[in-house]
Amino acid sequence: MTLEQLKASLRIPVIASPLFIVSNPDLVIAQCKAGVVGSFPALNARPIEVLEQWLIRIRDELDAWNQAHPDRPAAPFAVNQIVHKSNDRLEQDVALCVKHKVPLVITSLGARPELNEAIHSYGGMVLHDVIDQFFAHKAIEKGADGLILVASGAGGHAGKQSPFALVAETRRWFKGPIALSGSIATGAGVLAAQAMGADFAYIGSAFIATDEANAKDSYKQAIVEGSAKDIVYTNLFTGVHGNYLRRSIEQAGLDPDQLPESDPSKMNFNSGGNMDKKAWKDIWGCGQGIGAVDAVQSAGALVDRIADEYHAARAALNVAS
């Protein structure tokens, strides 16, 4: 898949980010049918046999949709692979992606040439998420096709750099596909990402508050009721800095303003799919853009809202110019 082909397949330039636990086939299929890339972490499918079941279901349902709706075909889907050395499923998961020719693979926490080569063997595209220029250069050197720039304010694992600086510095040397992540939850935000130089907006937290998402009602409601002030940046829960909902930290009996630092060397992605499943299962990842989320709705309705805002923002700029 080329950048031009990916752009042409989308209703609006949006990639829905893979959400730990939350993203499932229901959500991915709804996102793709609505015209944006839907994605899920491979480790959400547990045990590994479930991953192949998910891939078959997603492929079959999207193929059926395309046959029934040739005038508005579904967007492609993506699978997120955690490349960290402690992920003992990586080789098997990648083999399944190759077997089922997953159009897009999103890699995180490490870059491996052999993984990129495997996805390229059937024409797939690899996007690698990074938080700074050091990791961006490493990803491209090792064969990734494009970059997901995870800027300040993004949900889950996130960087600290301004999106303006991160995109501008990357575009000085890289001309390939770029998706921008960080507090984007509106159509105007999608257009702003493009104006800065990104090809796509990377949206995650807003999709947690959807009917299809595999999240507790209390999690969804906390997003509806929350805003940027309710987000806490810490590395306590995984060893990597990320953004989380203050309410969930308080419910775990912790003081969000007095969290200790974690040891990054203790990171461990095993077949269970997270660091300490029992201890932190109710800590909710979330980005700063949730102030734009006013209600729990279907994923399709959310994409409709963002698409309407996107086209309105473009029209307003054309009028102003």
WOTAUR-V827390 format. One record per helix or strand. SS is the DSSP state (2 for helix, 1 for strand). FROM is the first residue (numbers start at 1). TO is the last residue. If there is no record, write none. Layout:
((SS FROM TO) (SS FROM TO))
This chain:
((2 3 8) (1 14 16) (2 25 34) (1 37 41) (2 42 44) (2 48 68) (1 77 82) (2 90 99) (1 104 108) (2 113 120) (1 125 130) (2 133 141) (1 146 150) (1 156 157) (2 163 171) (1 177 181) (2 187 196) (1 200 203) (2 205 209) (1 210 210) (2 217 225) (2 228 230) (1 231 234) (1 242 245) (2 246 251) (2 264 266) (2 277 280) (1 285 285) (2 288 292) (1 297 297) (2 299 320))
